[in-house]
Amino acid sequence: MNIPQPQEVNQSTPVLEFKNVNFSWPDGNGLKDVSFAVPAGQFVLISGPSGAGKSTLLRLAVRLEEAAQGTILLRGTSIDTFYPPELRSKIGFVQQTPIILPGSVRENLLMPFTLQVRKNFTLPDDKVLMEWMEKLALDRVSLDADAGSLSVGQRQRICLIRTVLTKPDVICFDEPTSSLDHESRVRVENVAEDLAGQGIVILMVNHTSYHPKCPHMHITVADGKVEVML
Ligand SMILES: Nc1ncnc2c1ncn2[C@@H]1O[C@H](COP(=O)(O)OP(=O)(O)OP(=O)(O)O)[C@@H](O)[C@H]1O
């Protein structure tokens, strides 16, 4: 596998780049000629009407869908050349519908560390897990609780923590606040903005009238066309 070596990547190489990407679903909807580049630490807000193709854009970035034409590059290397688990460890995805596995909250949070690709990672201890739970207003949820008993909003935040703990280069958030109250929504947005401040590229689909406090790039998706707002 062609994993980029540090000497091949210079500071000006975007972390994530779409170059003339085209994709169609069987019904003909999709994305047309999408091009944009995202440098390190950039917060990218993605908005647009329902059905416009916002989730499709994120699914292409994590290679859950394959572009029909064009290239998607991670630090200058086509994402097609990465072994899929390696790619997922570099580009995290917090999906619109949270995926919770049978087991406790702790088991769900630590699940990514059971994968071969993270065999050399240090396992976060309960203190670290609880710090994240508190940050996301989940401090009343026990790590021993059955994750299947959590609300959708709580599950969304568990999935978010699970992704953040693995320290990817890019995190794609698909409407991470759709099932949250105001307080929890603000916590999630603050965490995402902090992560961008630490150099992680954040792509966030958000329907609300959310205006990130950090410097950000705004992408709109409409009728399969993607426009970078300046
Ligand atoms: N799994 C799928 N199978 C077939 N077609 C799909 C699938 N997912 C999306 N599509 C098509 O792509 C279009 C755009 O879907 P997408 O989920 O990307 O939109 P969205 O902008 O994220 O919408 P929303 O804001 O409602 O979540 C859909 O209207 C549908 O035509």
The ligand as an SDF file (V2000), in Angstrom:
LIG
                    3D

 31 33  0  0  0  0  0  0  0  0999 V2000
  -27.9810    4.9470   -0.2080 N   0  0  0  0  0  0  0  0  0  0  0  0
  -28.5090    5.5510   -1.2770 C   0  0  0  0  0  0  0  0  0  0  0  0
  -28.9850    4.8210   -2.3040 N   0  0  0  0  0  0  0  0  0  0  0  0
  -29.4910    5.4210   -3.3960 C   0  0  0  0  0  0  0  0  0  0  0  0
  -29.5670    6.7590   -3.5640 N   0  0  0  0  0  0  0  0  0  0  0  0
  -29.1200    7.5320   -2.5590 C   0  0  0  0  0  0  0  0  0  0  0  0
  -28.5660    6.9800   -1.3740 C   0  0  0  0  0  0  0  0  0  0  0  0
  -28.1870    7.9840   -0.5750 N   0  0  0  0  0  0  0  0  0  0  0  0
  -28.4900    9.1190   -1.2260 C   0  0  0  0  0  0  0  0  0  0  0  0
  -29.0630    8.8590   -2.4140 N   0  0  0  0  0  0  0  0  0  0  0  0
  -29.5140    9.8470   -3.4060 C   0  0  0  0  0  0  0  0  0  0  0  0
  -28.7260   11.0270   -3.2470 O   0  0  0  0  0  0  0  0  0  0  0  0
  -29.5580   12.1330   -2.8820 C   0  0  0  0  0  0  0  0  0  0  0  0
  -28.8110   13.0020   -1.9030 C   0  0  0  0  0  0  0  0  0  0  0  0
  -28.7130   12.2840   -0.6640 O   0  0  0  0  0  0  0  0  0  0  0  0
  -27.8270   12.8160    0.5480 P   0  0  0  0  0  0  0  0  0  0  0  0
  -28.1150   11.9200    1.6860 O   0  0  0  0  0  0  0  0  0  0  0  0
  -26.4230   12.9600    0.1230 O   0  0  0  0  0  0  0  0  0  0  0  0
  -28.4550   14.2530    0.7620 O   0  0  0  0  0  0  0  0  0  0  0  0
  -28.3130   15.2740    1.9880 P   0  0  0  0  0  0  0  0  0  0  0  0
  -28.0140   16.6050    1.3940 O   0  0  0  0  0  0  0  0  0  0  0  0
  -27.3280   14.7410    2.9700 O   0  0  0  0  0  0  0  0  0  0  0  0
  -29.7690   15.2350    2.5900 O   0  0  0  0  0  0  0  0  0  0  0  0
  -30.3040   15.4630    4.1110 P   0  0  0  0  0  0  0  0  0  0  0  0
  -29.9950   16.8710    4.4670 O   0  0  0  0  0  0  0  0  0  0  0  0
  -31.7730   15.2260    3.9980 O   0  0  0  0  0  0  0  0  0  0  0  0
  -29.6080   14.4600    4.9910 O   0  0  0  0  0  0  0  0  0  0  0  0
  -30.8390   11.4890   -2.3700 C   0  0  0  0  0  0  0  0  0  0  0  0
  -31.9490   12.3440   -2.5720 O   0  0  0  0  0  0  0  0  0  0  0  0
  -30.9510   10.2500   -3.2090 C   0  0  0  0  0  0  0  0  0  0  0  0
  -31.4840   10.5790   -4.4840 O   0  0  0  0  0  0  0  0  0  0  0  0
  1  2  1  0
  2  3  1  0
  2  7  2  0
  3  4  2  0
  4  5  1  0
  5  6  2  0
  6  7  1  0
  6 10  1  0
  7  8  1  0
  8  9  2  0
  9 10  1  0
 10 11  1  0
 11 12  1  0
 11 30  1  0
 12 13  1  0
 13 14  1  0
 13 28  1  0
 14 15  1  0
 15 16  1  0
 16 17  2  0
 16 18  1  0
 16 19  1  0
 19 20  1  0
 20 21  2  0
 20 22  1  0
 20 23  1  0
 23 24  1  0
 24 25  2  0
 24 26  1  0
 24 27  1  0
 28 29  1  0
 28 30  1  0
 30 31  1  0
M  END
$$$$
